[in-house]
Amino acid sequence: MKPAYCWLCGRDFRSEWRHAQSGGELVRFRDYKQLPDDAVGHPPGLEWFCREHAAAARVLSHLDSASALVELQRQFGSFPKVIEPSLIHDPSLWVVEVGPQRSRVLAVIQQATGRTATDALVLLRATPFELVRGWPASFQSWRVELESVGARVEVRYDQA
């Protein structure tokens, strides 16, 4: 199976797919042929698309994959094909807005990162910032705590 890179633009959403089964989808075109059970590889006519291009690709699923790609390139333009294998980065929890309870957010920064109060304050003033990186379940408690004190947070999957 091919890794989760958009066939049109090359966007890498492997991490988001691995952790949340989101970020894009496989689209089956008219020329799809299922591989035999004992075969290894990726079946023809089945391609990955990022969330931005998946809907347009689904509309063209009645075409063979080569014709669909030509039509998608006509609609969206051509993208540079610079897909080099790389490590899949773990998602990260970002604090996007601190909210009204800065001291509580400061305490969470210290607990989550082990930083001193001074270093945590520097990070707090640099909003938005990455708090922690890892499996989303590993930082869920920090996410809940930050949201409960009015901070706005995001899980980001495509940050190296």
DSSP file (Angstrom, degrees, kcal/mol; ACC not computed):
  #  RESIDUE AA STRUCTURE BP1 BP2  ACC     N-H-->O    O-->H-N    N-H-->O    O-->H-N    TCO  KAPPA ALPHA  PHI   PSI    X-CA   Y-CA   Z-CA
    1    1 A M              0   0    0      0, 0.0    41,-0.2     0, 0.0    39,-0.0   0.000 360.0 360.0 360.0 135.7    0.0    0.0    0.0
    2    2 A K        -     0   0    0      1,-0.1     2,-0.0     3,-0.0    39,-0.0  -0.387 360.0-104.4 -67.3 150.6    1.3    3.5   -0.9
    3    3 A P        -     0   0    0      0, 0.0     2,-2.0     0, 0.0    45,-0.2  -0.332  46.0 -85.6 -71.7 163.8    1.8    5.9    2.1
    4    4 A A  S    S+     0   0    0     43,-0.1     9,-2.5    -2,-0.0     2,-0.4  -0.494  75.2 136.5 -79.2  79.1   -0.8    8.6    2.6
    5    5 A Y  B     -A   12   0A   0     -2,-2.0    43,-0.3     7,-0.2     7,-0.2  -0.974  63.7-104.1-117.3 137.7    0.5   11.4    0.3
    6    6 A C     >  -     0   0    0      5,-2.4     4,-1.6    -2,-0.4    43,-0.3  -0.446  22.9-145.0 -63.0 128.0   -2.0   13.3   -1.8
    7    7 A W  T  4 S+     0   0    0     41,-3.1    -1,-0.2    -2,-0.2    42,-0.1   0.760  96.2  41.2 -66.1 -25.2   -1.7   12.0   -5.4
    8    8 A L  T  4 S+     0   0    0     40,-0.3    71,-0.4     3,-0.1    -1,-0.2   0.936 132.5  13.9 -88.1 -55.7   -2.4   15.5   -6.7
    9    9 A C  T  4 S-     0   0    0      2,-0.1    -2,-0.2    69,-0.1    40,-0.1   0.620  92.1-123.7-102.4 -14.2   -0.4   17.9   -4.4
   10   10 A G     <  +     0   0    0     -4,-1.6    -3,-0.1     1,-0.2    39,-0.0   0.515  46.9 166.3  85.9   4.0    1.9   15.6   -2.6
   11   11 A R        -     0   0    0     -6,-0.1    -5,-2.4     1,-0.1     2,-0.7  -0.309  33.6-133.7 -58.0 133.5    0.7   16.7    0.9
   12   12 A D  B     +A    5   0A   0     -7,-0.2    -7,-0.2     1,-0.1     4,-0.1  -0.811  39.4 157.3 -91.5 111.8    2.0   14.2    3.5
   13   13 A F     >  +     0   0    0     -9,-2.5     4,-2.4    -2,-0.7     5,-0.2  -0.016  32.8 119.7-122.2  29.9   -0.8   13.3    5.9
   14   14 A R  H  > S+     0   0    0    -10,-0.3     4,-2.8     1,-0.2     5,-0.2   0.903  75.1  50.0 -60.0 -43.6    0.6   10.0    7.1
   15   15 A S  H  > S+     0   0    0      2,-0.2     4,-2.5     1,-0.2     5,-0.3   0.935 112.3  46.0 -64.4 -46.0    0.8   11.0   10.8
   16   16 A E  H  >>S+     0   0    0      1,-0.2     4,-2.8     2,-0.2     6,-0.9   0.899 114.4  48.9 -64.0 -39.4   -2.8   12.3   10.9
   17   17 A W  H  X5S+     0   0    0     -4,-2.4     4,-1.5     4,-0.3    -2,-0.2   0.922 112.8  48.0 -64.5 -43.1   -4.0    9.1    9.1
   18   18 A R  H  <5S+     0   0    0     -4,-2.8    -2,-0.2    -5,-0.2    -1,-0.2   0.900 122.8  31.6 -64.3 -41.8   -2.0    6.9   11.5
   19   19 A H  H  <5S+     0   0    0     -4,-2.5    -2,-0.2    -5,-0.2    -1,-0.2   0.818 139.8  11.2 -89.3 -32.9   -3.3    8.7   14.7
   20   20 A A  H  <5S-     0   0    0     -4,-2.8    -3,-0.2    -5,-0.3    -2,-0.2   0.387  87.3-122.7-130.3   2.2   -6.8    9.8   13.8
   21   21 A Q  S  <<S+     0   0    0     -4,-1.5     2,-0.3    -5,-0.5    -4,-0.3   0.900  80.9 101.2  49.7  44.2   -7.7    8.1   10.5
   22   22 A S        +     0   0    0     -6,-0.9    -1,-0.2    -9,-0.2    -2,-0.2  -0.853  26.4  81.9-142.8 178.4   -8.3   11.6    9.0
   23   23 A G  S    S-     0   0    0     -2,-0.3    28,-1.9    -3,-0.1     2,-0.3   0.156 105.2 -17.0 106.2 -17.2   -6.5   14.1    6.8
   24   24 A G  E     -B   50   0B   0     26,-0.3     2,-0.3    27,-0.1    26,-0.2  -0.974  64.9-126.0 171.9-168.9   -7.5   12.5    3.5
   25   25 A E  E     -B   49   0B   0     24,-2.5    24,-2.3    -2,-0.3     2,-0.4  -0.987  23.8 -98.6-159.5 163.9   -8.9    9.4    2.0
   26   26 A L  E     -B   48   0B   0     -2,-0.3     2,-0.5    22,-0.2    22,-0.2  -0.770  34.1-157.1 -87.3 134.4   -8.4    6.7   -0.7
   27   27 A V  E     -B   47   0B   0     20,-3.1    20,-2.3    -2,-0.4     2,-0.6  -0.962   6.0-145.4-116.0 131.2  -10.4    7.2   -3.9
   28   28 A R  E     -B   46   0B   0     -2,-0.5    18,-0.2    18,-0.2     2,-0.1  -0.851  18.1-162.9 -99.3 120.5  -11.2    4.3   -6.1
   29   29 A F    >   -     0   0    0     16,-3.4     3,-2.0    -2,-0.6    35,-0.2  -0.427  37.1 -93.0 -97.5 174.3  -11.3    5.0   -9.8
   30   30 A R  T 3  S+     0   0    0     33,-2.6    34,-0.2    31,-0.5    32,-0.1   0.803 122.9  55.6 -57.8 -32.2  -12.8    3.1  -12.7
   31   31 A D  T 3  S+     0   0    0     32,-0.4    -1,-0.3    14,-0.1    15,-0.1   0.262  77.5 137.2 -88.5  14.1   -9.5    1.3  -13.5
   32   32 A Y    <   -     0   0    0     -3,-2.0     2,-0.4    13,-0.4    13,-0.2  -0.363  29.6-176.6 -61.4 134.4   -9.2   -0.1   -9.9
   33   33 A K        -     0   0    0     11,-1.8    13,-0.1    -2,-0.1     2,-0.1  -0.963  23.4-129.6-135.2 118.5   -8.2   -3.7   -9.7
   34   34 A Q        -     0   0    0     -2,-0.4     3,-0.1     9,-0.1     8,-0.0  -0.402  26.9-119.9 -65.3 138.7   -7.9   -5.4   -6.4
   35   35 A L        -     0   0    0      1,-0.1    -1,-0.1    -2,-0.1     6,-0.1  -0.479  34.0 -96.8 -75.0 149.6   -4.6   -7.2   -5.8
   36   36 A P    >   -     0   0    0      0, 0.0     3,-2.1     0, 0.0    -1,-0.1  -0.286  39.3-106.1 -60.1 155.3   -4.7  -10.9   -5.3
   37   37 A D  T 3  S+     0   0    0      1,-0.3    -2,-0.1    -3,-0.1     0, 0.0   0.799 120.1  47.6 -56.2 -32.2   -4.6  -11.9   -1.6
   38   38 A D  T 3  S+     0   0    0      2,-0.1    -1,-0.3     0, 0.0     2,-0.2   0.366  92.9 104.5 -93.1   6.4   -1.0  -13.1   -1.8
   39   39 A A    <   -     0   0    0     -3,-2.1     2,-0.4     2,-0.0    -4,-0.1  -0.566  56.5-150.3 -90.1 152.0    0.2   -9.9   -3.6
   40   40 A V        +     0   0    0     -2,-0.2     2,-0.3     2,-0.1    -2,-0.1  -0.946  54.3  50.2-117.0 140.8    2.2   -7.1   -2.0
   41   41 A G  S    S-     0   0    0     -2,-0.4    -6,-0.1    -6,-0.1    -2,-0.0  -0.930  88.4 -50.2 135.9-158.8    1.9   -3.5   -3.3
   42   42 A H        -     0   0    0     -2,-0.3    -2,-0.1   -41,-0.2     5,-0.0  -0.974  51.6-118.9-122.3 129.8   -0.7   -1.0   -4.2
   43   43 A P    >   -     0   0    0      0, 0.0     3,-1.1     0, 0.0    -9,-0.1  -0.377  32.4-108.3 -68.8 142.9   -3.6   -1.7   -6.4
   44   44 A P  T 3  S+     0   0    0      0, 0.0   -11,-1.8     0, 0.0     3,-0.1  -0.394 101.4  29.1 -65.8 146.6   -4.0    0.3   -9.7
   45   45 A G  T 3  S+     0   0    0    -13,-0.2   -16,-3.4     1,-0.2     2,-0.5   0.573  94.3 104.1  81.9   9.0   -6.8    2.8   -9.7
   46   46 A L  E <   +B   28   0B   0     -3,-1.1     2,-0.3   -18,-0.2   -18,-0.2  -0.976  47.5 171.0-125.2 115.8   -6.7    3.5   -6.0
   47   47 A E  E     -B   27   0B   0    -20,-2.3   -20,-3.1    -2,-0.5     2,-0.3  -0.940  31.0-120.8-133.3 148.7   -5.1    6.7   -4.9
   48   48 A W  E     -B   26   0B   0     -2,-0.3   -41,-3.1   -43,-0.3     2,-0.3  -0.615  28.0-176.0 -83.0 142.7   -4.7    8.9   -1.8
   49   49 A F  E     -B   25   0B   0    -24,-2.3   -24,-2.5   -43,-0.3   -43,-0.1  -0.998  23.6-122.0-138.4 140.2   -6.0   12.5   -1.7
   50   50 A C  E >>  -B   24   0B   0     -2,-0.3     4,-1.9   -26,-0.2     3,-0.8  -0.217  40.2 -96.4 -70.6 169.3   -5.7   15.1    1.1
   51   51 A R  H 3> S+     0   0    0    -28,-1.9     4,-0.5     1,-0.3   -27,-0.1   0.805 123.4  58.0 -60.6 -28.9   -8.9   16.6    2.6
   52   52 A E  H 34 S+     0   0    0    -29,-0.2    -1,-0.3     1,-0.2     4,-0.2   0.845 119.5  26.6 -69.8 -33.2   -8.6   19.6    0.2
   53   53 A H  H <> S+     0   0    0     -3,-0.8     4,-2.0     2,-0.1    -2,-0.2   0.523  96.7  88.9-109.3  -7.4   -8.7   17.5   -3.0
   54   54 A A  H  X S+     0   0    0     -4,-1.9     4,-2.7     1,-0.2     5,-0.2   0.898  86.5  51.9 -62.5 -43.5  -10.6   14.4   -2.0
   55   55 A A  H  X S+     0   0    0     -4,-0.5     4,-1.7     1,-0.2    -1,-0.2   0.921 111.3  47.1 -62.1 -43.5  -14.1   15.7   -2.8
   56   56 A A  H  > S+     0   0    0     -4,-0.2     4,-0.9     1,-0.2    -1,-0.2   0.880 112.4  50.8 -65.0 -36.9  -13.0   16.7   -6.3
   57   57 A A  H >< S+     0   0    0     -4,-2.0     3,-0.6     1,-0.2    -2,-0.2   0.904 106.5  54.2 -66.9 -41.1  -11.4   13.3   -6.8
   58   58 A R  H >< S+     0   0    0     -4,-2.7     3,-1.6     1,-0.2    -1,-0.2   0.890 102.9  57.2 -59.8 -39.1  -14.5   11.5   -5.7
   59   59 A V  H 3< S+     0   0    0     -4,-1.7     3,-0.4     1,-0.3    -1,-0.2   0.819 110.4  45.3 -60.3 -30.2  -16.6   13.4   -8.3
   60   60 A L  T X< S+     0   0    0     -4,-0.9     3,-2.2    -3,-0.6    -1,-0.3   0.264  77.3 110.1 -97.1  11.1  -14.2   12.0  -10.9
   61   61 A S  T <   +     0   0    0     -3,-1.6   -31,-0.5     1,-0.3    -1,-0.2   0.662  66.4  69.7 -65.6 -14.6  -14.1    8.4   -9.7
   62   62 A H  T 3  S+     0   0    0     -3,-0.4    -1,-0.3    -4,-0.2     2,-0.1   0.638  92.8  74.3 -74.8 -12.8  -16.1    7.3  -12.7
   63   63 A L  S <  S-     0   0    0     -3,-2.2   -33,-2.6     1,-0.1   -32,-0.4  -0.483  97.5 -95.8 -90.8 165.3  -13.0    8.0  -14.8
   64   64 A D     >  -     0   0    0    -34,-0.2     4,-2.3   -35,-0.2     5,-0.2  -0.480  44.2-106.6 -73.0 159.4   -9.8    6.0  -15.0
   65   65 A S  H  > S+     0   0    0      1,-0.2     4,-2.3     2,-0.2     5,-0.2   0.849 117.0  53.1 -61.7 -38.2   -7.2    7.3  -12.7
   66   66 A A  H  > S+     0   0    0      2,-0.2     4,-1.9     1,-0.2    -1,-0.2   0.923 112.0  45.1 -64.6 -43.6   -4.9    8.8  -15.4
   67   67 A S  H  > S+     0   0    0      1,-0.2     4,-2.2     2,-0.2    -2,-0.2   0.888 112.2  52.6 -66.2 -39.0   -7.9   10.8  -16.9
   68   68 A A  H  X S+     0   0    0     -4,-2.3     4,-2.8     1,-0.2    -2,-0.2   0.905 107.3  51.8 -63.2 -41.5   -9.0   11.9  -13.4
   69   69 A L  H  X S+     0   0    0     -4,-2.3     4,-2.5     2,-0.2    -1,-0.2   0.911 108.6  51.0 -62.7 -41.8   -5.5   13.2  -12.6
   70   70 A V  H  X S+     0   0    0     -4,-1.9     4,-1.8     1,-0.2    -1,-0.2   0.929 112.7  46.3 -59.9 -45.4   -5.4   15.2  -15.8
   71   71 A E  H  X S+     0   0    0     -4,-2.2     4,-2.1     2,-0.2    -2,-0.2   0.899 111.8  50.7 -65.7 -40.9   -8.8   16.8  -15.0
   72   72 A L  H  X S+     0   0    0     -4,-2.8     4,-3.0     1,-0.2     5,-0.4   0.893 109.8  50.3 -63.8 -39.3   -7.7   17.5  -11.4
   73   73 A Q  H  X S+     0   0    0     -4,-2.5     4,-2.0     1,-0.2    -1,-0.2   0.849 108.6  52.9 -67.1 -32.9   -4.6   19.2  -12.6
   74   74 A R  H  < S+     0   0    0     -4,-1.8    -2,-0.2    -5,-0.2    -1,-0.2   0.909 115.5  41.1 -65.4 -41.0   -6.7   21.3  -15.0
   75   75 A Q  H  < S+     0   0    0     -4,-2.1    -2,-0.2     1,-0.1    -1,-0.2   0.910 132.7  19.7 -72.5 -43.7   -8.9   22.3  -12.0
   76   76 A F  H  < S-     0   0    0     -4,-3.0    -3,-0.2     1,-0.2    -2,-0.2   0.549 104.3-120.3-108.4 -10.3   -6.2   22.9   -9.4
   77   77 A G     <  -     0   0    0     -4,-2.0     2,-0.3    -5,-0.4    -1,-0.2  -0.219  42.7 -55.9  89.2 172.5   -3.0   23.4  -11.5
   78   78 A S        -     0   0    0     -4,-0.1   -69,-0.1    -2,-0.1   -70,-0.1  -0.625  47.8-154.6 -89.6 149.3    0.1   21.3  -11.3
   79   79 A F        -     0   0    0    -71,-0.4     2,-0.2    -2,-0.3   -69,-0.1  -0.922  28.9 -99.8-119.7 146.7    2.1   20.8   -8.1
   80   80 A P        -     0   0    0      0, 0.0     2,-1.3     0, 0.0     0, 0.0  -0.462  31.0-134.3 -64.2 136.0    5.8   20.0   -7.8
   81   81 A K        +     0   0    0     -2,-0.2     2,-0.4     1,-0.1   -71,-0.1  -0.669  50.1 143.9 -94.0  81.7    6.3   16.3   -7.2
   82   82 A V        +     0   0    0     -2,-1.3     2,-0.8     2,-0.1    -1,-0.1  -0.626  12.4 150.5-119.3  70.2    8.8   16.4   -4.4
   83   83 A I        +     0   0    0     -2,-0.4   -72,-0.0   -72,-0.0    -2,-0.0  -0.888  15.5 173.4-105.6 107.0    7.8   13.4   -2.3
   84   84 A E        -     0   0    0     -2,-0.8    -2,-0.1     1,-0.0     0, 0.0  -0.936  39.9-103.9-112.4 135.5   10.8   12.0   -0.5
   85   85 A P        +     0   0    0      0, 0.0     2,-0.3     0, 0.0    -2,-0.0  -0.294  53.6 161.8 -56.5 136.2   10.4    9.3    2.1
   86   86 A S        -     0   0    0      3,-0.0     2,-0.1    -3,-0.0    -3,-0.0  -0.926  42.9 -75.9-147.4 170.6   10.8   10.7    5.5
   87   87 A L        -     0   0    0     -2,-0.3     2,-0.7     1,-0.1     0, 0.0  -0.371  46.1-115.2 -66.9 149.4   10.0    9.8    9.1
   88   88 A I        -     0   0    0    -74,-0.1     2,-0.3    -2,-0.1    -1,-0.1  -0.801  33.2-141.3 -85.2 120.9    6.4   10.2   10.2
   89   89 A H        -     0   0    0     -2,-0.7     3,-0.1    68,-0.2    70,-0.1  -0.616  15.4-115.3 -84.3 141.7    6.4   12.9   12.9
   90   90 A D        -     0   0    0     -2,-0.3    69,-0.1     1,-0.1    45,-0.1  -0.389  38.3-100.7 -67.4 151.8    4.2   12.5   15.9
   91   91 A P        -     0   0    0      0, 0.0    43,-2.6     0, 0.0     2,-0.3  -0.242  38.3-143.4 -67.2 165.1    1.4   15.0   16.2
   92   92 A S  E     -CD 133 156C   0     64,-2.5    64,-2.9    41,-0.2     2,-0.6  -0.951   9.7-126.1-134.1 153.4    1.8   17.9   18.6
   93   93 A L  E     -CD 132 155C   0     39,-2.9    38,-3.4    -2,-0.3    39,-1.0  -0.882  31.0-166.7 -99.0 121.2   -0.4   19.9   21.0
   94   94 A W  E     -CD 130 154C   0     60,-3.2    60,-2.1    -2,-0.6     2,-0.7  -0.875  19.9-140.4-110.9 139.9   -0.2   23.6   20.3
   95   95 A V  E     +CD 129 153C   0     34,-2.7    34,-1.8    -2,-0.4    58,-0.2  -0.902  25.3 173.2 -94.6 115.5   -1.5   26.4   22.5
   96   96 A V  E     +     0   0C   0     56,-2.7     2,-0.4    -2,-0.7    57,-0.2   0.828  69.3  15.0 -94.5 -38.9   -3.0   28.9   20.0
   97   97 A E  E     - D   0 152C   0     55,-1.8    55,-2.4     1,-0.1    -1,-0.4  -0.998  62.5-150.5-137.7 137.2   -4.5   31.4   22.5
   98   98 A V        -     0   0    0     -2,-0.4     3,-0.3    53,-0.2    -1,-0.1   0.884  33.4-158.8 -75.9 -39.4   -3.7   31.5   26.2
   99   99 A G        -     0   0    0      1,-0.2     3,-0.2    52,-0.1    52,-0.1  -0.351  41.4 -48.4  85.9-172.2   -7.1   32.8   27.4
  100  100 A P  S    S+     0   0    0      0, 0.0     2,-1.0     0, 0.0     3,-0.2   0.700 121.7  66.4 -77.1 -20.5   -8.0   34.7   30.6
  101  101 A Q     >  +     0   0    0     48,-0.8     4,-1.9    -3,-0.3     3,-0.5  -0.548  54.9 160.5-105.3  70.0   -6.2   32.4   33.1
  102  102 A R  H  > S+     0   0    0     -2,-1.0     4,-2.7     1,-0.2    -1,-0.2   0.852  72.3  56.0 -58.8 -38.4   -2.6   32.9   32.2
  103  103 A S  H  > S+     0   0    0     -3,-0.2     4,-1.9     1,-0.2    -1,-0.2   0.874 107.4  48.9 -66.4 -35.3   -1.3   31.6   35.5
  104  104 A R  H  > S+     0   0    0     -3,-0.5     4,-1.9     2,-0.2    -1,-0.2   0.897 112.0  48.5 -69.4 -39.6   -3.1   28.3   35.1
  105  105 A V  H  X S+     0   0    0     -4,-1.9     4,-2.4     2,-0.2    -2,-0.2   0.906 109.0  54.2 -65.2 -40.7   -1.7   27.9   31.6
  106  106 A L  H  X S+     0   0    0     -4,-2.7     4,-2.1     1,-0.2    -2,-0.2   0.905 107.3  50.7 -58.0 -42.6    1.7   28.7   32.9
  107  107 A A  H  X S+     0   0    0     -4,-1.9     4,-2.4     1,-0.2    -1,-0.2   0.890 109.2  50.6 -64.2 -39.4    1.3   25.9   35.5
  108  108 A V  H  X S+     0   0    0     -4,-1.9     4,-3.1     2,-0.2     5,-0.3   0.907 107.5  53.9 -65.4 -40.7    0.3   23.5   32.8
  109  109 A I  H  X S+     0   0    0     -4,-2.4     4,-2.2     1,-0.2     6,-0.5   0.936 110.8  46.5 -57.5 -46.5    3.3   24.4   30.7
  110  110 A Q  H  X S+     0   0    0     -4,-2.1     4,-2.3     1,-0.2    -2,-0.2   0.916 115.3  45.6 -63.4 -43.6    5.6   23.7   33.7
  111  111 A Q  H  < S+     0   0    0     -4,-2.4    -2,-0.2     1,-0.2    -1,-0.2   0.913 117.0  43.7 -66.0 -42.6    3.9   20.4   34.4
  112  112 A A  H  < S+     0   0    0     -4,-3.1    -2,-0.2    -5,-0.2    -1,-0.2   0.824 129.1  24.0 -74.6 -31.4    3.8   19.2   30.8
  113  113 A T  H  < S-     0   0    0     -4,-2.2    -3,-0.2    -5,-0.3    -2,-0.2   0.633  91.8-126.9-111.8 -17.5    7.4   20.2   29.9
  114  114 A G     <  +     0   0    0     -4,-2.3    -4,-0.2    -5,-0.4    -3,-0.1   0.636  56.8 152.3  76.8  12.9    9.3   20.3   33.1
  115  115 A R        -     0   0    0     -6,-0.5    -1,-0.2    -5,-0.1    -2,-0.1  -0.352  49.5-105.9 -74.5 155.9   10.5   23.9   32.3
  116  116 A T     >  -     0   0    0      1,-0.1     4,-2.7    -3,-0.1     5,-0.2  -0.300  36.0-103.8 -69.9 165.7   11.3   26.4   35.0
  117  117 A A  H  > S+     0   0    0      1,-0.2     4,-2.1     2,-0.2     5,-0.1   0.895 122.9  50.9 -59.8 -40.3    8.8   29.2   35.6
  118  118 A T  H  > S+     0   0    0      2,-0.2     4,-1.8     1,-0.2    -1,-0.2   0.937 113.0  44.0 -64.0 -47.2   11.1   31.6   33.8
  119  119 A D  H  > S+     0   0    0      1,-0.2     4,-1.9     2,-0.2    -2,-0.2   0.875 112.9  52.4 -66.3 -36.9   11.4   29.4   30.7
  120  120 A A  H  X S+     0   0    0     -4,-2.7     4,-2.6     1,-0.2    -1,-0.2   0.877 107.4  52.7 -65.8 -37.0    7.6   28.6   30.8
  121  121 A L  H  X S+     0   0    0     -4,-2.1     4,-2.1     2,-0.2    -2,-0.2   0.887 106.6  52.6 -65.9 -39.4    6.8   32.3   30.9
  122  122 A V  H  X S+     0   0    0     -4,-1.8     4,-0.6     2,-0.2    -1,-0.2   0.926 112.0  46.1 -59.9 -44.7    9.0   32.9   27.8
  123  123 A L  H >< S+     0   0    0     -4,-1.9     3,-1.2     1,-0.2    -2,-0.2   0.915 109.3  54.7 -64.6 -43.4    7.1   30.1   26.0
  124  124 A L  H >< S+     0   0    0     -4,-2.6     3,-0.9     1,-0.3    -1,-0.2   0.874 107.0  51.1 -57.4 -39.7    3.7   31.6   27.2
  125  125 A R  H 3< S+     0   0    0     -4,-2.1    -1,-0.3     1,-0.2    -2,-0.2   0.617 100.4  65.5 -74.7 -12.3    4.6   35.0   25.7
  126  126 A A  T << S-     0   0    0     -3,-1.2    -1,-0.2    -4,-0.6    -2,-0.2   0.076  88.7-167.5 -97.7  23.5    5.5   33.3   22.4
  127  127 A T    <   +     0   0    0     -3,-0.9   -31,-0.1     2,-0.1     2,-0.1  -0.294  63.8  53.5 -57.8 135.4    1.9   32.2   21.7
  128  128 A P  S    S+     0   0    0      0, 0.0     2,-0.3     0, 0.0   -32,-0.2   0.518  84.1 152.2 -78.7 152.1    1.2   30.2   19.5
  129  129 A F  E     -C   95   0C   0    -34,-1.8   -34,-2.7    -2,-0.1     2,-0.5  -0.989  49.5-107.8-148.3 155.6    3.6   27.5   20.6
  130  130 A E  E     -C   94   0C   0     -2,-0.3   -36,-0.3   -36,-0.2     3,-0.1  -0.735  30.4-178.3 -82.8 124.9    4.0   23.8   20.6
  131  131 A L  E     -     0   0C   0    -38,-3.4     2,-0.3    -2,-0.5    -1,-0.2   0.932  61.2 -12.7 -88.4 -56.8    3.5   22.4   24.1
  132  132 A V  E     -C   93   0C   0    -39,-1.0   -39,-2.9     2,-0.0     2,-0.4  -0.951  54.8-145.7-144.7 161.8    4.2   18.6   23.7
  133  133 A R  E     +C   92   0C   0     -2,-0.3     2,-0.3   -41,-0.3   -41,-0.2  -0.977  48.2  75.7-130.1 143.1    4.6   16.1   20.9
  134  134 A G  S    S-     0   0    0    -43,-2.6     5,-0.1    -2,-0.4    -2,-0.0  -0.986  82.8 -13.5 156.3-161.9    3.5   12.4   20.9
  135  135 A W    >>  -     0   0    0     -2,-0.3     3,-1.9     1,-0.1     4,-0.7  -0.547  64.8-123.2 -69.1 133.6    0.6   10.1   20.7
  136  136 A P  G >4 S+     0   0    0      0, 0.0     3,-0.9     0, 0.0     4,-0.4   0.828 110.8  57.0 -52.5 -36.0   -2.6   12.2   21.0
  137  137 A A  G >4 S+     0   0    0      1,-0.2     3,-0.7     2,-0.2     4,-0.4   0.804  98.4  63.0 -64.7 -26.8   -3.9   10.1   24.0
  138  138 A S  G <4 S+     0   0    0     -3,-1.9    -1,-0.2     1,-0.2     4,-0.1   0.755 112.7  33.1 -72.3 -23.0   -0.6   10.9   25.8
  139  139 A F  G <X S+     0   0    0     -3,-0.9     4,-2.1    -4,-0.7    -1,-0.2   0.245  85.9 104.7-115.2  14.5   -1.4   14.6   25.9
  140  140 A Q  H <> S+     0   0    0     -3,-0.7     4,-2.7    -4,-0.4     5,-0.2   0.881  78.9  55.1 -60.6 -38.7   -5.2   14.5   26.2
  141  141 A S  H  > S+     0   0    0     -4,-0.4     4,-2.3     1,-0.2    -1,-0.2   0.891 108.8  47.6 -64.6 -37.5   -5.1   15.4   29.9
  142  142 A W  H  > S+     0   0    0      2,-0.2     4,-2.7     1,-0.2     5,-0.2   0.904 111.5  51.6 -67.2 -39.9   -3.1   18.6   29.1
  143  143 A R  H  X S+     0   0    0     -4,-2.1     4,-2.5     2,-0.2    -2,-0.2   0.943 111.7  45.5 -60.8 -48.8   -5.6   19.4   26.3
  144  144 A V  H  X S+     0   0    0     -4,-2.7     4,-2.1     1,-0.2    -1,-0.2   0.921 114.0  48.9 -61.9 -44.9   -8.6   19.0   28.6
  145  145 A E  H  X S+     0   0    0     -4,-2.3     4,-0.9    -5,-0.2    -1,-0.2   0.917 112.2  47.8 -63.5 -43.6   -7.0   21.0   31.4
  146  146 A L  H ><>S+     0   0    0     -4,-2.7     5,-2.3     1,-0.2     3,-0.8   0.922 112.6  48.4 -64.1 -43.7   -6.0   23.9   29.0
  147  147 A E  H ><5S+     0   0    0     -4,-2.5     3,-1.4     1,-0.2    -1,-0.2   0.854 105.3  59.8 -65.1 -33.2   -9.4   24.0   27.4
  148  148 A S  H 3<5S+     0   0    0     -4,-2.1    -1,-0.2     1,-0.3    -2,-0.2   0.739 105.7  48.3 -68.4 -21.4  -11.0   24.1   30.9
  149  149 A V  T <<5S-     0   0    0     -4,-0.9   -48,-0.8    -3,-0.8    -1,-0.3   0.249 127.4 -96.5-102.3  12.6   -9.2   27.3   31.8
  150  150 A G  T < 5S+     0   0    0     -3,-1.4    -3,-0.2     1,-0.3     2,-0.2   0.500  76.6 139.3  93.0   4.5  -10.1   29.0   28.5
  151  151 A A      < -     0   0    0     -5,-2.3     2,-0.5    -6,-0.2    -1,-0.3  -0.524  48.5-132.8 -78.1 150.2   -7.0   28.4   26.4
  152  152 A R  E     +D   97   0C   0    -55,-2.4   -56,-2.7    -2,-0.2   -55,-1.8  -0.921  31.6 179.2-104.1 126.5   -7.5   27.5   22.8
  153  153 A V  E     -D   95   0C   0     -2,-0.5     2,-0.3   -58,-0.2   -58,-0.2  -0.846  13.7-162.2-126.2 160.2   -5.5   24.5   21.7
  154  154 A E  E     -D   94   0C   0    -60,-2.1   -60,-3.2    -2,-0.3     2,-0.6  -0.993  18.8-135.3-139.0 145.2   -5.0   22.5   18.4
  155  155 A V  E     -D   93   0C   0     -2,-0.3     2,-0.5   -62,-0.2   -62,-0.2  -0.919  29.1-162.0 -95.4 122.9   -3.6   19.1   17.6
  156  156 A R  E     +D   92   0C   0    -64,-2.9   -64,-2.5    -2,-0.6     3,-0.2  -0.911  18.3 179.4-112.5 134.1   -1.3   19.5   14.6
  157  157 A Y  S    S+     0   0    0     -2,-0.5  -142,-0.2   -66,-0.2   -68,-0.2   0.611  73.5  56.3-105.6 -17.1   -0.3   16.6   12.5
  158  158 A D  S    S+     0   0    0   -143,-0.1     2,-0.5   -66,-0.1    -1,-0.1   0.046  73.2 113.4-112.7  27.8    1.9   18.2    9.8
  159  159 A Q              0   0    0     -3,-0.2    -3,-0.0   -69,-0.1     0, 0.0  -0.870 360.0 360.0-100.4 126.0    4.6   20.0   11.8
  160  160 A A              0   0    0     -2,-0.5    -1,-0.1   -71,-0.0   -70,-0.1   0.460 360.0 360.0 -81.4 360.0    8.1   18.6   11.5
